Amino acid sequence: MNRIDDQIRAALSDEDRRLLDQFGDEPGLFELVAASFRSKMRFFVIATYALVFVLLGVTIWFLIEMLNAQDALSAVKWGVGIAWTTLGISMLKMWNWMQMNHQATLRELKRIELQIAMRDGRAASPTTER
């Protein structure tokens, strides 16, 4: 934790500290990736990962062909193919990262909703899911 987190924890009441401790730490990268496969968009996440692997295979094929090219023009053409497939991989990976960010944002909003519900007395306990 950094200094501001320590200051925030010190300013909280005992009840708030217990509630915050029940939420635990932020999930790591592998937990975020796994959560994206359990989200409502899981079909698209699986499809994009499959497409990334296909494009990676095509990129490797283009690279081998480019290195075996007999003249400069055909090497450049294979290189352009490498650039396009790499661009496609990058765009799909960015979409996947945005999905993970979306899931993390939703998780934080649910935490805030739970804290508001706890303050209003609508939730029975911090482990109650809505």
N, C-alpha and C positions, 0 to 999 in steps of 0.2 A: 504494500500500500504506500501511497505517497502522503505528503504532509497534510494536504487538504482533506483527504479521507479520514485521517486521524482526528483532525479538528471537528469534522462533521460527526464522527462517532462520539467524541467527547461531549458534544452539545446535545446529543440525543438522550432521552429518558431511558430508564432501564427497560421498560416495555418495548420501546422502539428498537433498542439494541438487540433484544431477544428476537424481535420480528425480523430484523435485518440479518441476524445470524442464521435464521432458518432458511433464508433464501440461498445462502452459500455464496461461493465465489462465481465469477463469470465463467461460462463454459469455454473450453479451449477450442482450438481449430477443429480437431477431430470430432468433438461433440457437435459443433456447428454444422459440419458437413453431414454427419449422421442425421441431425435434425432436419436438414433440407430434404433428405430422402423420406422423412416421415410427414412432411407438410402436405397441404392440399394440392400443391403443384408437383407432387412426387413423380407423376408420369413424365412431365416435361423435364424435370431434373434428370431422370434416368435417360430420357431420349437425348438430352444435350450431352451427357457424359458419354453415351454410346457414339454420338456423332463426333465428339472430340477424338475418341480413339480411332474412328474411321479416318478422320482428317489427318491424324498423326501418321497413320499408315500410308496414306496417299502422299503426305509430305516426304516421308522417308523414301518412298518409291520415286518421287520427283527428284529428290536429292541424288539418288543413285543414278538415275538417267542423266541428270545434269553433269555429274562427274564423269560419266562414260560418253558424253557427247563428243562427236568428231569435229564439229565446227563451232564457232562462237555464237552464231545465230541460234542454233538449236539449244545451246547451253543457256542463252539468255531466255529463250522461251520456257525452258524447264524452270529457270530461276523465277520467272514471273508466276508460274504455277505454284512454286514454293511460297512466294510472297502472298498470293491469294489464300492458300490453305492456312498459312500461319495467321493471316488476318481473321479468317473464319474461326480458328481455334481461339484466338484472343477474344473475339466478340462473344463466343459461347461461354468462355471462362468468366468474362465480366458479368454476363447475365447470371451465372451461378453465384458469383460473389454478391451481386445485388440481392439475390434471393436469400442468401445467408444473412445479409444485413437486414433485410425485411423481417426475417424470423426473429433476429435479435431485438429489433425495435418493437415488435409485437410482444415479446417476452417482457420487455421493460414496461410497456403500457399495461400489461396484465398485473405486474407488480404494483404499479401506481394505483390501479383500480382496486387491488386487494387492500392496499394501505388506506385508501379513502373509505372503503367499505368497513374496514376494521375500526376506523375512527368514528364512523357513523353508527357502529354497532350492528350492521347488517350481516356481517360474516360471523360464523360461529367460532372459527379458529383459522390460523394462518394456513393450515393444510387443506382447507375446504376449497374445492375447485368449482368454478362456475360453468 
